[in-house]
Structures are given as C-alpha cells and as structure tokens.
Amino acid sequence: MKIKYVLSVLFLTLILSSCSTNDDPFQIEAEEYPRIMGRWPNKDDNGNWGIFEIPTNETLVISLQFTPSPYTTGIWYLNDIPVYEGSEFTFNGYEVGLEYKLKLVVSTDYHTTTREARIKVLPPVGNN
C-alpha cells in the first residue's frame, strides 16, 4: 500500500513539474508573422485589385486589426505616398471618376505583409 502511495505521489509530482507556468499557448511573440484582420475587397477574376467605391460627398473609413498587435505597425499609402499610420484609414472622395491606389503595409521587426486595393470616387448621393 505504501508503494502505491509513493508511486502515486511521485507520478503526480512528475506531471505537475512538467507543466510550466511560462508555457502560455496564447502568448504572442514578436517573431510571429503579421496578420491583417477585417474586411478588404477581393481581387476580381483577372487578378486585379479589389475596389472600394465611395461617393464624393461621403467618407470612407477602413478599420482593421493587426496581430501581433504589440509588435505591429501599419502604414497606409495612397498613390505610393504614406498618408496614415495605424489600424484605421479615412478617405474623403475628391473628384468624381478618379481612382486611387491604396496600399497597407503591416510590419514587425521580423516580417511584413501587405494589402492593396483601388478607391474609386463615384458621383454624390442624395441632395448634397
């Protein structure tokens, strides 16, 4: 009986000692590949970038999430010019018929990922 008890205690000790409090399966590491989460227009059947359409009298707001967020920087480019930094982009339509190239570059110290789309300015809606 003592041997069963000693073996049970020994086995339980081995199990508990193998579990480390530092092994958090949800811990975020800086080396993780950055990911962009949120709505983004799909490419068309020919592989062309997706399109955000915005009437000239409205505001386009794109809000996304990046991971691993403590280590990630997002830079938005409009026609290859950096215009915003962060997880949200705001655009006010200019002239009807114009198209703009939108690019989002999300980086950590280790990796980079991008998304690209077009913004097409449409005629105003409503009585404005």
URTA-V252115 format. One record per residue. N is the residue number from 1. RES is the residue in one small letter. D_LAST is the distance of its C-alpha to the last C-alpha in Angstrom with 2 decimals. Layout:
n = {N,N}
res = {RES,RES}
d_last = {D_LAST,D_LAST}
//
This chain:
n = {1,2,3,4,5,6,7,8,9,10,11,12,13,14,15,16,17,18,19,20,21,22,23,24,25,26,27,28,29,30,31,32,33,34,35,36,37,38,39,40,41,42,43,44,45,46,47,48,49,50,51,52,53,54,55,56,57,58,59,60,61,62,63,64,65,66,67,68,69,70,71,72,73,74,75,76,77,78,79,80,81,82,83,84,85,86,87,88,89,90,91,92,93,94,95,96,97,98,99,100,101,102,103,104,105,106,107,108,109,110,111,112,113,114,115,116,117,118,119,120,121,122,123,124,125,126,127,128}
res = {m,k,i,k,y,v,l,s,v,l,f,l,t,l,i,l,s,s,c,s,t,n,d,d,p,f,q,i,e,a,e,e,y,p,r,i,m,g,r,w,p,n,k,d,d,n,g,n,w,g,i,f,e,i,p,t,n,e,t,l,v,i,s,l,q,f,t,p,s,p,y,t,t,g,i,w,y,l,n,d,i,p,v,y,e,g,s,e,f,t,f,n,g,y,e,v,g,l,e,y,k,l,k,l,v,v,s,t,d,y,h,t,t,t,r,e,a,r,i,k,v,l,p,p,v,g,n,n}
d_last = {88.55,88.14,87.26,84.45,83.11,83.35,81.75,78.91,78.27,78.48,76.08,73.60,73.87,73.17,70.10,68.71,69.52,67.72,64.44,62.90,60.26,58.79,57.96,54.53,53.03,49.50,50.07,47.52,49.07,47.61,49.05,46.89,44.57,40.94,38.67,34.90,33.73,30.33,27.93,27.86,27.16,30.43,31.70,31.72,35.07,35.67,35.38,32.07,29.93,27.44,23.71,20.87,17.65,14.33,10.82,9.89,7.11,9.93,13.46,16.62,19.55,22.99,25.77,29.32,32.88,35.74,39.45,41.90,39.42,41.90,42.70,39.43,36.93,33.65,32.14,28.84,28.72,25.83,27.41,30.76,29.80,30.22,27.04,27.66,30.72,30.83,29.82,26.04,23.62,20.02,17.82,14.38,13.42,14.11,14.39,13.82,17.33,18.98,21.26,22.81,26.11,26.18,29.61,30.90,34.51,36.25,39.72,42.77,45.86,47.27,44.62,41.16,38.73,35.45,32.41,30.33,27.14,24.45,20.75,18.78,15.24,13.35,10.49,7.01,7.11,5.76,3.81,0.00}
//
